[in-house]
Amino acid sequence: MDIEEPDAPTAFTLLGGEPGVRALVDRFYDLMDLEPAYAGLRALHPTTTEGSRDKLFWFLCGWLGGPNHFVERFGHPMLRARHLPFAIGISERDQWMACMRQAMVELDIEPGMAERLGKALAGTADWMRNKGG
């Protein structure tokens, strides 16, 4: 992720390392289960989200500048290719982003950091789209 300045702490560190990233991922998936506004996004996931939670946690750790857990387990993320089996359009992208933003707000992530993360994640979320509308 390219949101840090040289010699500045990584986003991973600023979020509190693995416990902070895990809290963000867990709140994201908890909200997906709880909030009707994210029902379309939730429908793309398996009945149980444990595996999805771990994969997002492992990915975000490395993407944010921490340990490369995902790459160590699965190789290059190839995010778009890994998401092609799922119909992801504008609605799903927007639900994903709204859910992540809500999770950041609820965890009191510093607003400047949340904004930078949101912008960086928005580009990735948009890249995952593979259907119109």
C-alpha positions in Angstrom: 0.0 0.0 0.0 1.4 3.4 -1.0 0.2 5.7 1.7 3.3 6.1 3.9 6.1 8.6 3.7 9.7 7.3 3.8 10.8 6.4 7.3 7.2 6.9 8.6 5.5 4.2 10.6 3.6 1.8 8.4 -0.2 1.8 8.3 0.1 -1.7 9.9 1.9 -0.2 12.9 -0.4 2.8 13.1 -3.4 0.5 13.2 -1.9 -1.4 16.2 -0.2 -4.3 14.4 -1.9 -7.7 14.1 -4.4 -7.0 17.0 -5.6 -3.8 15.3 -5.9 -5.4 11.9 -7.7 -8.4 13.3 -10.1 -6.1 15.2 -10.9 -4.2 11.9 -11.5 -7.4 10.0 -13.6 -8.9 12.7 -15.8 -5.8 13.0 -16.1 -5.6 9.2 -17.4 -9.2 9.1 -19.6 -8.7 12.2 -21.2 -5.7 10.5 -21.7 -7.7 7.3 -23.6 -10.3 9.3 -25.6 -7.7 11.3 -26.5 -4.9 9.0 -29.3 -5.4 6.3 -27.6 -2.8 4.2 -24.8 -5.3 3.5 -27.0 -8.3 2.6 -25.9 -8.3 -1.0 -22.2 -8.4 0.0 -22.9 -11.1 2.7 -24.6 -13.3 0.1 -21.3 -13.5 -1.8 -19.7 -15.2 1.2 -19.9 -18.7 2.6 -22.3 -19.5 5.4 -19.5 -19.2 7.9 -17.0 -16.4 7.5 -14.0 -17.8 9.5 -12.0 -18.6 6.3 -12.9 -15.2 4.8 -11.9 -13.4 7.9 -8.6 -15.1 8.0 -7.8 -14.4 4.4 -8.7 -10.7 4.6 -6.7 -10.5 7.8 -3.7 -12.2 6.3 -3.9 -10.0 3.1 -4.3 -6.7 5.0 -1.4 -7.4 7.3 1.0 -7.5 4.3 -0.8 -4.8 2.3 -0.6 -2.4 5.2 3.2 -3.0 5.6 3.2 -5.8 8.1 4.0 -9.6 7.8 3.1 -11.2 4.4 0.9 -13.9 5.9 -1.2 -14.2 2.8 1.7 -14.5 0.4 3.4 -17.1 2.6 0.3 -19.2 2.5 -1.0 -18.7 -1.0 1.5 -16.9 -3.1 0.8 -13.6 -4.9 -2.7 -12.3 -4.0 -3.9 -12.0 -7.6 -7.0 -10.3 -6.1 -9.0 -9.8 -9.3 -8.4 -13.4 -10.4 -9.4 -14.8 -7.0 -12.6 -12.7 -7.0 -13.7 -13.6 -10.6 -16.0 -16.4 -9.5 -18.1 -13.9 -7.6 -20.4 -11.4 -9.3 -19.1 -8.1 -8.1 -20.7 -4.9 -9.4 -21.1 -1.4 -8.2 -23.6 -2.3 -5.5 -21.3 -5.0 -4.0 -18.3 -2.6 -4.2 -20.2 0.1 -2.5 -21.5 -2.2 0.2 -17.9 -3.5 0.8 -16.6 0.1 1.1 -19.5 1.3 3.3 -19.0 -1.7 5.6 -15.3 -1.1 5.9 -15.7 2.6 6.5 -18.3 1.8 9.2 -15.9 -0.7 10.9 -13.2 2.0 10.9 -15.5 4.6 12.5 -16.7 2.1 15.1 -13.2 1.2 16.0 -12.2 4.9 16.4 -9.5 4.7 13.8 -7.9 8.1 13.5 -9.9 10.0 10.9 -6.9 10.9 8.7 -5.8 7.3 8.7 -9.3 6.1 8.0 -9.6 8.5 5.1 -6.2 7.4 3.6 -7.1 3.8 4.0 -10.6 4.4 2.5 -9.1 6.0 -0.6 -6.5 3.2 -1.0 -9.1 0.5 -0.5 -11.6 2.2 -2.9 -9.3 1.7 -5.8 -8.8 -2.0 -5.0 -12.5 -2.5 -4.4 -13.3 -0.9 -7.8 -10.8 -3.1 -9.5 -12.6 -6.2 -8.1 -15.8 -5.3 -10.2 -16.5 -7.9 -12.8 -20.1 -7.1 -13.8 -22.0 -4.1 -14.8 -24.3 -2.2 -12.4 
